[in-house]
Amino acid sequence: MAKYSYHSRLSIHRREPLQNLGTNIEPDDSDDEKVSGPPVLSNFASAFLSEGDKNTSNIREEETNVFNNSNMKLSQTPNNSIEPNQADDLSLHSTLFANTVGNRQSSLTTMNSTNNFALNHDTNKEHTVFEDNLQKIKSLQQTMKEELTSRYIERRNKRFLTSRRNNLGPAKRASTSAISASTEDRYQENDKHSNNEKYSTQDDSNILAKQVGRLSSPLNRQNRAFQSSNGDDTNMKEPVDYSSIEFGELTPFEYLKKHDLPTSELPYISRIYFEKQKLENRQTVLRKRRFSSKESLSLGTTSSLAPYSNSKNNTTNQVSRDLSLPRRKISDTSSKISKQILKSNINLSESGSHGFPPDLQSIQRQHESAEKLSRAPLIDLNVNNVSPKRMDKLRETHKFSDSRLNVQDFSKKTDVVVYEKQAPRKKVEIVEPKRSHSKLAKRNTITVNDTEYEKIELLGRGGSSRVYKVKNSQNKVFALKRVSFDEFDDSSVDGFKGEIELLEKLSNESRVVKLFDYQMDSGVLFLIMECGDHDLSQILSQRSDMPLDMDFVRYHAREVVRCIKIVHDAGIVHSDLKPANFVFVKGILKIIDFGIANAIPDHTVNIYRENQIGTPNYMAPEALVAMNYTNENDGGNKWKVGKPSDIWSCGCIIYQMIYGRPPYAGFQGQNRLLAIMNPDVKVIFSEKTANNESIPRSLIDLMKGCLTRDPEKRWSVDQVLESPFFNPIVVTPFFIKDLIKNAVRYGVDQREVSNEKIEELANDVLGRLTDFKM
Ligand SMILES: Nc1ncnc2c1ncn2[C@@H]1O[C@H](COP(=O)(O)OP(=O)(O)OP(=O)(O)O)[C@@H](O)[C@H]1O
């Protein structure tokens, strides 16, 4: 049996009467307020006393009957000498000295105005004195009650206002006691229905205790009505719906004041207030969780989170209204208190949950559900998406045979909120439209002599070719030149074959790009070559806006000449030298293209072409002018092309390095060719660039030597390489001073110095400089 702690508090003042009543109430002073001054009353007590202010006649009658029946003396009144049987006619009301409980036993001392029972008094005088005394007693009693009540409530409210919700032990007990009493009361009523016999034989004092509890509980104001004379509770009114209380910014006490409610309502209203706060806290926690507040709330409210409303239709609105209330700070202490209230509620429910008033059950359920929800970290609530397997398990656990029972019905029937981990979200993948693997592979792969090469990038295009950067299965990189010769005649095919032969011939030369493999098939020629990084054309183009750098020119010009020397030394005339045909392979410049190159027969200086091919900007005059070479067997034009033609081309490349463009690039189209062929159109060698940069004399001399119109007077590759531009003499200031000093001394000693002597001396100095190798 639950202990009624509120009774213990009551017992401080009414210990005797209650003990007299023989109840099972046990004193429990453990958490009594240790204060001096006015008598200490629990909420229950204060509520009980304040009830006296507003009791209806029925309630008063019951109370009085109860106390009377229990032979309760008026020990608390200053004058308690009046015996119950001395009670006079109390006119409208039953007095403290009234009937037995439930009117089952009439009292001789009961004055009931409706029954007109005669008083058992002899004289009117006695009657008057008695009546006066009685009135005094009543008055004193009332005064005492009021005094106690007001003092107590004043102190309670003061404490409530100062400490807010930090010290609400008594309120908790009051609430608990109220629930307990109410529970017991309902229990009792149920017992009355089920076991009338038993009820009738019960000790009246027990009933009294329960009724005291009931009457003292403001929660059960409706219970005042259900104690009908016949004990039938069929007319029991619906519980007062406190759930609709909207506190707004008000504290319970402020709310009480504002609505002019009796202070006896404070404990209950406070409890409702805290319950709401607790719910709000929980919902806020839930809101902070991953699932959206709207979803969780709507879900919760449709099941068990509908706390204070009896109307199902209003449930959602009610909760959303609660949530819209401003957040209040709830201290940990008050939160703990709320938890204790809930805990005690649950404890009581374990001993007899049927006795809970409906609204309290709802509150408890709501808290349980909120607890469950709050205990579900990282679990998404998704009742509509509970897996069939899980649902089967739930039905089995709760012994539901109906396999069609869905999760919503299950929740309604069992009041269990079902959680289900949300199905993992599928990763959204952007799937590219599939191409046929074979097609794709075909497009990206070129097979040369059974070796597959995967294309990496396009390096460049020629007149009839494309060159790709490719890699083989070992990830080795190559240049793959693909030449399509469908449209070419046999001579062209022969020309490509000649290129292959020359490349093979020069494959061991460091200044010629290596040829690794080739395949000629079905009008397509594949060449697998050493892959260069950049060709000279790209490099010159990149530097076009930069100031002239003589070191750059000297280095790159010498590289070009060295490449030409290799070709010429191999007896080959390239015939199509241009910057795009030189590529740097790991820092070394190499010639890549031998498309129109020809090997020169031994002991022959020139070759004669039947076709005028090449790149006009870099073509030598003799390669453009028909020689009218006539063969007995083959009449027609021939073009004499020899090594000097390559030196002209070389001169054009160096010229471009200095002035930015080849010698005749200023002429357009056909005029360019005409200008090249015309000996009267001389190449201009300016001593300064367009940017007024000086050009060394040695370089000008080099360019002139390469661009000499007459091929026979043109410098050879060796002359070019030995030119002062590529072999500069560098002197120091000390050398100059020393030279001048020696020259002057020599002149002083020698009266006359001949030209021959000067020449001899100069050569001596130059020789020393060469030896000096600065
Ligand atoms: N081995 C290579 N390494 C790097 N790049 C290369 C290689 N071979 C050619 N290239 C690049 O490809 C471009 C075209 O080369 P290609 O030999 O086809 O030139 P082309 O002589 O103008 O063509 P064609 O002689 O067929 O008319 C070159 O300018 C060069 O940039």
The ligand as a MOL file (V3000), in Angstrom:
LIG
                    3D

  0  0  0     0  0            999 V3000
M  V30 BEGIN CTAB
M  V30 COUNTS 31 33 0 0 0
M  V30 BEGIN ATOM
M  V30 1 N 58.3260 12.8850 -82.3200 0
M  V30 2 C 57.5700 13.9630 -81.9880 0
M  V30 3 N 57.5580 14.3790 -80.7320 0
M  V30 4 C 56.8580 15.4360 -80.4110 0
M  V30 5 N 56.1130 16.1570 -81.2400 0
M  V30 6 C 56.0870 15.7660 -82.5200 0
M  V30 7 C 56.8080 14.6740 -82.9350 0
M  V30 8 N 56.6290 14.5390 -84.2670 0
M  V30 9 C 55.8230 15.5320 -84.6440 0
M  V30 10 N 55.4740 16.2760 -83.6010 0
M  V30 11 C 54.6230 17.4270 -83.6040 0
M  V30 12 O 53.6760 17.2470 -84.6170 0
M  V30 13 C 53.7090 18.3220 -85.5030 0
M  V30 14 C 53.4520 17.7790 -86.8990 0
M  V30 15 O 54.4720 16.9010 -87.2020 0
M  V30 16 P 54.6900 16.4650 -88.6880 0
M  V30 17 O 55.9330 15.6750 -88.8210 0
M  V30 18 O 53.4360 15.7840 -89.1360 0
M  V30 19 O 54.8120 17.8580 -89.3310 0
M  V30 20 P 54.7980 18.2730 -90.8670 0
M  V30 21 O 56.1000 18.1000 -91.3550 0
M  V30 22 O 54.2540 19.6280 -90.9190 0
M  V30 23 O 53.8060 17.2770 -91.4950 0
M  V30 24 P 53.9370 16.7690 -93.0010 0
M  V30 25 O 55.3850 16.6630 -93.2960 0
M  V30 26 O 53.2640 15.4320 -92.9570 0
M  V30 27 O 53.2780 17.7310 -93.8540 0
M  V30 28 C 55.0720 18.9020 -85.3060 0
M  V30 29 O 55.0920 20.2450 -85.6210 0
M  V30 30 C 55.3670 18.6720 -83.9060 0
M  V30 31 O 54.8630 19.7450 -83.1670 0
M  V30 END ATOM
M  V30 BEGIN BOND
M  V30 1 1 1 2
M  V30 2 1 2 3
M  V30 3 2 2 7
M  V30 4 2 3 4
M  V30 5 1 4 5
M  V30 6 2 5 6
M  V30 7 1 6 7
M  V30 8 1 6 10
M  V30 9 1 7 8
M  V30 10 2 8 9
M  V30 11 1 9 10
M  V30 12 1 10 11
M  V30 13 1 11 12
M  V30 14 1 11 30
M  V30 15 1 12 13
M  V30 16 1 13 14
M  V30 17 1 13 28
M  V30 18 1 14 15
M  V30 19 1 15 16
M  V30 20 2 16 17
M  V30 21 1 16 18
M  V30 22 1 16 19
M  V30 23 1 19 20
M  V30 24 2 20 21
M  V30 25 1 20 22
M  V30 26 1 20 23
M  V30 27 1 23 24
M  V30 28 2 24 25
M  V30 29 1 24 26
M  V30 30 1 24 27
M  V30 31 1 28 29
M  V30 32 1 28 30
M  V30 33 1 30 31
M  V30 END BOND
M  V30 END CTAB
M  END
